[in-house]
Structure formats: structure tokens, C-alpha cells
Amino acid sequence: MFIRAFWKSILWAIIIFLLSSIPGKNLEKANIFDLLYLDKLIHVFLYFTLTILLIPGFNKFVNFLGARYSLVYSLVISVFYGMIIEIFQQYLFHDRSAEFMDIVANLAGALIATFYYAFFIKIV
């Protein structure tokens, strides 16, 4: 039941992990001003998508959790996962470093997804 409910979000989390583990020297170098905003938009997109994929999984457990909790749990897990990835980038991944603004962008993506789901899909 768990894998069936969360397979899309698990796959997306693996994709985020793989993209985040690419050594910095292998990333395309471009103008710093172009990359600064593009990098943060990518973070927003990645964690927006992760949150959107987590919510339906938690909705399958709605009798156990309640509809509002699916939003909260999805938000918390997305943000926590993003923080763990930043820690990995700082200490485990080669030629990568953690950035506070990446965590902020991850949080923004997760929050946008949560509000989008709550107000436009109207599960709450």
C-alpha cells in the first residue's frame, strides 16, 4: 500500500537526489547572474513537484490522518528532504556546497504547492 501510494514521489525524490549529487565541476558554467535566479527557480520547481506528488499519497490515508494533515505532512517532508540534501551537498557530495537560499527556494516551492493544492484542488 505504501509503495503504491507514494511511488511517484519516491521516484521524484530519487531524481532530486541524483541531480543534487552531480559534482559542481560537471555543471555547465555560465554567467553568474543568469545562473543565480535559474538555480533558485529549479529548486522551487523540484520541491513544488515533490510536494504535489506527496499530497495524493497522504490523501490515500485520509481516514487515518485527515485531509489537512496530508498537506502538512507533505510540506514538512518536502522541506526536511531539501534540508537533508543540502547537508549531503555540504558534507558528502564531491565539489558541492550547501546554500541557505537553496533551502529558502525549496521551502517556497513546497509552500506554493501546498497553497495551490489547498485552494485550487480544494481538499481542505
N, CA, C and O of each residue as an XYZ file, in Angstrom:
496
protein
N       0.826     -1.203      0.000
C       0.000      0.000      0.000
C       0.866      1.262      0.000
O       0.585      2.210     -0.733
N       1.909      1.271      0.816
C       2.774      2.448      0.905
C       3.432      2.754     -0.433
O       3.398      3.893     -0.899
N       4.033      1.738     -1.052
C       4.718      1.947     -2.330
C       3.726      2.379     -3.395
O       4.037      3.251     -4.206
N       2.546      1.789     -3.410
C       1.532      2.157     -4.388
C       1.107      3.623     -4.213
O       0.876      4.326     -5.197
N       1.006      4.073     -2.978
C       0.563      5.438     -2.713
C       1.653      6.473     -2.999
O       1.355      7.610     -3.365
N       2.908      6.078     -2.833
C       3.984      7.067     -2.905
C       5.019      6.806     -3.995
O       6.082      7.427     -3.970
N       4.757      5.925     -4.940
C       5.792      5.578     -5.901
C       6.243      6.767     -6.743
O       7.427      6.871     -7.065
N       5.338      7.657     -7.103
C       5.711      8.820     -7.906
C       6.600      9.777     -7.117
O       7.595     10.284     -7.635
N       6.233     10.017     -5.860
C       7.046     10.929     -5.051
C       8.395     10.309     -4.701
O       9.391     11.027     -4.602
N       8.448      9.000     -4.514
C       9.727      8.328     -4.251
C      10.628      8.436     -5.476
O      11.816      8.731     -5.351
N      10.066      8.200     -6.658
C      10.845      8.335     -7.895
C      11.349      9.766     -8.062
O      12.505      9.977     -8.431
N      10.492     10.746     -7.794
C      10.895     12.146     -7.923
C      11.985     12.494     -6.902
O      12.909     13.240     -7.225
N      11.892     11.969     -5.686
C      12.916     12.214     -4.663
C      14.256     11.622     -5.100
O      15.306     12.210     -4.842
N      14.227     10.471     -5.754
C      15.467      9.873     -6.271
C      16.064     10.757     -7.359
O      17.280     10.943     -7.411
N      15.217     11.300     -8.227
C      15.696     12.205     -9.279
C      16.339     13.434     -8.644
O      17.416     13.852     -9.071
N      15.703     14.018     -7.637
C      16.282     15.175     -6.943
C      17.637     14.800     -6.353
O      18.605     15.549     -6.488
N      17.707     13.644     -5.699
C      18.955     13.194     -5.103
C      20.053     13.080     -6.157
O      21.168     13.559     -5.947
N      19.744     12.450     -7.282
C      20.743     12.272     -8.341
C      21.195     13.605     -8.925
O      22.388     13.817     -9.146
N      20.250     14.499     -9.175
C      20.615     15.814     -9.709
C      21.450     16.605     -8.708
O      22.369     17.326     -9.095
N      21.135     16.472     -7.443
C      21.847     17.211     -6.401
C      23.234     16.660     -6.139
O      24.079     17.353     -5.574
N      23.479     15.424     -6.542
C      24.781     14.815     -6.277
C      25.775     14.999     -7.421
O      26.926     14.577     -7.307
N      25.352     15.617     -8.513
C      26.270     15.870     -9.632
C      27.368     16.805     -9.145
O      27.071     17.875     -8.614
N      28.644     16.419     -9.317
C      29.728     17.308     -8.887
C      29.646     18.668     -9.570
O      29.320     18.765    -10.753
N      29.946     19.713     -8.807
C      29.853     21.073     -9.313
C      30.697     21.321    -10.544
O      30.322     22.114    -11.408
N      31.834     20.649    -10.631
C      32.706     20.856    -11.794
C      32.100     20.302    -13.077
O      32.528     20.670    -14.171
N      31.104     19.416    -12.956
C      30.442     18.853    -14.134
C      29.257     19.689    -14.603
O      28.678     19.407    -15.651
N      28.895     20.706    -13.843
C      27.784     21.563    -14.230
C      28.258     22.616    -15.215
O      29.389     23.096    -15.133
N      27.400     22.964    -16.131
C      27.717     23.959    -17.141
C      27.994     25.307    -16.477
O      27.203     25.778    -15.660
N      29.097     25.908    -16.827
C      29.438     27.229    -16.284
C      28.869     28.306    -17.212
O      29.012     28.233    -18.433
N      28.230     29.293    -16.614
C      27.654     30.393    -17.389
C      27.760     31.661    -16.558
O      28.341     31.656    -15.473
N      27.209     32.719    -17.061
C      27.205     33.987    -16.357
C      26.536     33.816    -14.996
O      25.438     33.266    -14.911
N      27.182     34.277    -13.946
C      26.684     34.080    -12.581
C      25.299     34.701    -12.387
O      24.487     34.163    -11.634
N      25.020     35.813    -13.046
C      23.717     36.463    -12.890
C      22.602     35.639    -13.532
O      21.474     35.624    -13.038
N      22.915     34.959    -14.621
C      21.931     34.083    -15.252
C      21.652     32.866    -14.381
O      20.501     32.458    -14.227
N      22.701     32.288    -13.814
C      22.558     31.062    -13.029
C      21.907     31.288    -11.676
O      21.201     30.412    -11.176
N      22.135     32.450    -11.078
C      21.645     32.699     -9.725
C      20.134     32.509     -9.643
O      19.638     31.795     -8.772
N      19.421     33.138    -10.536
C      17.962     33.039    -10.494
C      17.461     31.717    -11.073
O      16.479     31.161    -10.581
N      18.120     31.214    -12.101
C      17.720     29.951    -12.689
C      17.869     28.827    -11.665
O      17.000     27.961    -11.561
N      18.951     28.838    -10.920
C      19.187     27.821     -9.888
C      18.051     27.805     -8.867
O      17.551     26.739     -8.506
N      17.652     28.967     -8.412
C      16.584     29.035     -7.398
C      15.230     28.634     -7.993
O      14.425     27.997     -7.313
N      14.974     28.995     -9.234
C      13.733     28.576     -9.888
C      13.679     27.057    -10.054
O      12.612     26.454     -9.936
N      14.820     26.447    -10.324
C      14.875     24.989    -10.423
C      14.545     24.362     -9.069
O      13.807     23.379     -9.004
N      15.088     24.925     -7.991
C      14.771     24.429     -6.646
C      13.268     24.552     -6.369
O      12.647     23.620     -5.857
N      12.695     25.702     -6.708
C      11.249     25.894     -6.499
C      10.475     24.832     -7.271
O       9.559     24.221     -6.720
N      10.820     24.603     -8.521
C      10.137     23.608     -9.347
C      10.275     22.201     -8.769
O       9.290     21.469     -8.674
N      11.499     21.819     -8.383
C      11.735     20.471     -7.873
C      10.908     20.181     -6.622
O      10.320     19.106     -6.499
N      10.863     21.138     -5.698
C      10.163     20.895     -4.434
C       8.665     21.187     -4.529
O       7.885     20.652     -3.740
N       8.254     22.018     -5.473
C       6.832     22.145     -5.794
C       6.318     20.785     -6.266
O       5.293     20.294     -5.794
N       7.046     20.196     -7.198
C       6.642     18.913     -7.764
C       6.652     17.809     -6.714
O       5.718     17.009     -6.651
N       7.695     17.756     -5.891
C       7.744     16.740     -4.839
C       6.538     16.853     -3.914
O       5.922     15.844     -3.571
N       6.204     18.061     -3.515
C       5.065     18.259     -2.609
C       3.756     17.866     -3.278
O       2.923     17.195     -2.669
N       3.571     18.279     -4.527
C       2.353     17.922     -5.275
C       2.216     16.399     -5.400
O       1.105     15.870     -5.363
N       3.330     15.707     -5.545
C       3.285     14.252     -5.664
C       3.067     13.558     -4.318
O       2.505     12.464     -4.271
N       3.504     14.180     -3.234
C       3.317     13.596     -1.908
C       1.871     13.698     -1.419
O       1.371     12.778     -0.771
N       1.210     14.788     -1.719
C      -0.133     15.040     -1.171
C      -1.122     13.922     -1.501
O      -1.798     13.442     -0.592
N      -1.240     13.482     -2.766
C      -2.188     12.392     -3.043
C      -1.856     11.101     -2.300
O      -2.754     10.347     -1.925
N      -0.571     10.851     -2.089
C      -0.195      9.672     -1.319
C      -0.739      9.729      0.091
O      -1.271      8.746      0.608
N      -0.598     10.898      0.713
C      -1.140     11.049      2.063
C      -2.664     11.080      2.056
O      -3.292     10.663      3.029
N      -3.264     11.565      0.979
C      -4.726     11.570      0.888
C      -5.304     10.156      0.899
O      -6.445      9.952      1.313
N      -4.527      9.195      0.451
C      -4.994      7.803      0.477
C      -5.134      7.292      1.906
O      -5.830      6.311      2.167
N      -4.461      7.975      2.821
C      -4.551      7.622      4.232
C      -5.444      8.611      4.973
O      -5.310      8.776      6.186
N      -6.356      9.270      4.255
C      -7.145     10.361      4.814
C      -7.981      9.906      6.010
O      -8.167     10.679      6.950
N      -8.473      8.714      5.996
C      -9.263      8.239      7.145
C      -8.414      8.178      8.406
O      -8.901      8.393      9.515
N      -7.149      7.884      8.215
C      -6.237      7.790      9.352
C      -5.717      9.165      9.767
O      -5.624      9.463     10.958
N      -5.377     10.007      8.779
C      -4.719     11.278      9.060
C      -5.663     12.477      9.089
O      -5.531     13.343      9.954
N      -6.587     12.538      8.182
C      -7.393     13.727      7.978
C      -6.801     14.529      6.828
O      -5.582     14.572      6.662
N      -7.651     15.157      6.042
C      -7.233     15.834      4.809
C      -6.224     16.948      5.059
O      -5.277     17.096      4.286
N      -6.399     17.725      6.106
C      -5.468     18.830      6.366
C      -4.067     18.320      6.676
O      -3.070     18.940      6.308
N      -4.010     17.186      7.356
C      -2.700     16.649      7.708
C      -1.915     16.184      6.494
O      -0.685     16.187      6.523
N      -2.595     15.785      5.431
C      -1.875     15.385      4.223
C      -1.083     16.561      3.663
O       0.027     16.384      3.163
N      -1.651     17.760      3.747
C      -0.931     18.955      3.302
C       0.263     19.248      4.206
O       1.364     19.530      3.734
N       0.025     19.175      5.504
C       1.089     19.484      6.467
C       2.224     18.478      6.351
O       3.390     18.868      6.289
N       1.901     17.190      6.321
C       2.934     16.166      6.226
C       3.709     16.287      4.921
O       4.930     16.126      4.916
N       3.037     16.562      3.834
C       3.711     16.721      2.547
C       4.662     17.906      2.569
O       5.786     17.815      2.075
N       4.218     19.010      3.138
C       5.062     20.199      3.255
C       6.288     19.912      4.114
O       7.411     20.221      3.716
N       6.082     19.334      5.270
C       7.188     19.069      6.199
C       8.189     18.085      5.587
O       9.397     18.295      5.690
N       7.713     17.041      4.968
C       8.617     16.054      4.374
C       9.417     16.667      3.233
O      10.614     16.407      3.116
N       8.782     17.473      2.391
C       9.498     18.117      1.285
C      10.595     19.039      1.791
O      11.724     18.997      1.301
N      10.266     19.864      2.764
C      11.256     20.811      3.303
C      12.377     20.060      4.018
O      13.551     20.386      3.846
N      12.022     19.065      4.813
C      13.026     18.279      5.522
C      13.946     17.565      4.532
O      15.161     17.535      4.728
N      13.378     16.993      3.477
C      14.184     16.327      2.450
C      15.151     17.313      1.793
O      16.314     16.987      1.559
N      14.668     18.507      1.502
C      15.539     19.529      0.925
C      16.683     19.908      1.855
O      17.803     20.132      1.397
N      16.415     19.980      3.145
C      17.470     20.291      4.113
C      18.493     19.155      4.189
O      19.695     19.402      4.281
N      18.018     17.928      4.150
C      18.928     16.772      4.163
C      19.822     16.787      2.920
O      21.020     16.522      3.012
N      19.242     17.093      1.773
C      20.032     17.166      0.538
C      21.103     18.247      0.654
O      22.238     18.039      0.223
N      20.758     19.393      1.230
C      21.756     20.462      1.411
C      22.885     20.013      2.340
O      24.050     20.327      2.094
N      22.553     19.293      3.390
C      23.586     18.762      4.291
C      24.471     17.775      3.537
O      25.692     17.797      3.692
N      23.872     16.914      2.727
C      24.657     15.980      1.915
C      25.579     16.732      0.961
O      26.730     16.342      0.767
N      25.067     17.817      0.364
C      25.901     18.588     -0.558
C      27.091     19.207      0.174
O      28.180     19.323     -0.390
N      26.888     19.594      1.397
C      27.971     20.205      2.158
C      29.018     19.177      2.588
O      30.217     19.445      2.512
N      28.571     18.006      3.037
C      29.491     17.076      3.690
C      29.778     15.783      2.927
O      30.806     15.152      3.177
N      28.911     15.369      2.010
C      29.098     14.077      1.356
C      29.388     14.158     -0.137
O      30.226     13.418     -0.651
N      28.695     15.057     -0.834
C      28.848     15.118     -2.285
C      30.114     15.887     -2.653
O      30.432     16.920     -2.064
N      30.819     15.357     -3.636
C      32.068     15.963     -4.076
C      31.811     17.260     -4.844
O      30.957     17.323     -5.727
N      32.569     18.281     -4.485
C      32.548     19.577     -5.193
C      31.168     20.245     -5.161
O      30.765     20.894     -6.126
N      30.449     20.081     -4.048
C      29.155     20.734     -3.838
C      29.177     21.425     -2.487
O      29.991     21.087     -1.627
N      28.297     22.379     -2.297
C      28.202     23.063     -1.002
C      26.743     23.408     -0.724
O      25.930     23.551     -1.638
N      26.439     23.538      0.557
C      25.084     23.896      0.970
C      24.894     25.403      0.857
O      25.835     26.172      1.055
N      23.684     25.813      0.539
C      23.339     27.234      0.487
C      22.010     27.457      1.198
O      21.034     26.746      0.962
N      21.994     28.449      2.063
C      20.769     28.775      2.782
C      19.658     29.172      1.818
O      18.500     28.812      2.030
N      19.993     29.908      0.767
C      18.978     30.352     -0.183
C      18.383     29.182     -0.970
O      17.257     29.282     -1.457
N      19.111     28.091     -1.100
C      18.527     26.892     -1.712
C      17.425     26.331     -0.817
O      16.382     25.899     -1.307
N      17.657     26.337      0.495
C      16.635     25.875      1.438
C      15.409     26.780      1.364
O      14.275     26.304      1.425
N      15.639     28.081      1.233
C      14.528     29.033      1.111
C      13.741     28.754     -0.175
O      12.510     28.778     -0.169
N      14.450     28.492     -1.269
C      13.781     28.190     -2.537
C      13.009     26.868     -2.445
O      11.910     26.749     -2.989
N      13.586     25.881     -1.759
C      12.876     24.610     -1.554
C      11.589     24.846     -0.763
O      10.528     24.327     -1.113
N      11.697     25.629      0.298
C      10.540     25.965      1.122
C       9.490     26.698      0.298
O       8.296     26.420      0.419
N       9.931     27.631     -0.537
C       8.990     28.384     -1.378
C       8.235     27.442     -2.317
O       7.017     27.553     -2.457
N       8.945     26.525     -2.955
C       8.290     25.576     -3.848
C       7.278     24.705     -3.123
O       6.181     24.463     -3.627
N       7.651     24.233     -1.936
C       6.749     23.381     -1.153
C       5.530     24.174     -0.679
O       4.412     23.659     -0.700
N       5.735     25.417     -0.255
C       4.610     26.252      0.188
C       3.666     26.581     -0.960
O       2.447     26.528     -0.798
N       4.223     26.921     -2.115
C       3.390     27.223     -3.277
C       2.536     26.001     -3.632
O       1.347     26.131     -3.923
N       3.145     24.828     -3.607
C       2.411     23.598     -3.915
C       1.301     23.353     -2.898
O       0.190     22.972     -3.267
N       1.597     23.568     -1.632
C       0.613     23.345     -0.574
C      -0.573     24.279     -0.733
O      -1.722     23.842     -0.658
N      -0.306     25.567     -0.953
C      -1.399     26.526     -1.127
C      -2.158     26.276     -2.425
O      -3.381     26.407     -2.472
N      -1.431     25.917     -3.469
C      -2.087     25.588     -4.733
C      -3.072     24.434     -4.534
O      -4.226     24.508     -4.955
N      -2.606     23.389     -3.897
C      -3.459     22.218     -3.674
C      -4.644     22.564     -2.787
O      -5.769     22.136     -3.044
N      -4.389     23.333     -1.754
C      -5.454     23.665     -0.798
C      -6.531     24.558     -1.426
O      -7.721     24.365     -1.176
N      -6.118     25.521     -2.228
C      -7.085     26.494     -2.736
C      -7.641     26.171     -4.116
O      -8.767     26.559     -4.429
N      -6.879     25.475     -4.942
C      -7.371     25.205     -6.294
C      -7.893     23.775     -6.452
O      -8.813     23.537     -7.233
N      -7.327     22.848     -5.734
C      -7.834     21.477     -5.772
C      -8.926     21.325     -4.708
O      -9.803     20.470     -4.824
N      -8.860     22.155     -3.686
C      -9.870     22.262     -2.638
C     -10.109     20.965     -1.877
O     -11.230     20.460     -1.804
N      -9.021     20.438     -1.309
C      -9.209     19.257     -0.461
C      -9.490     19.642      0.974
O      -9.908     18.805      1.775
N      -9.264     20.902      1.307
C      -9.471     21.328      2.696
C     -10.764     22.100      2.788
O     -11.136     22.554      3.870
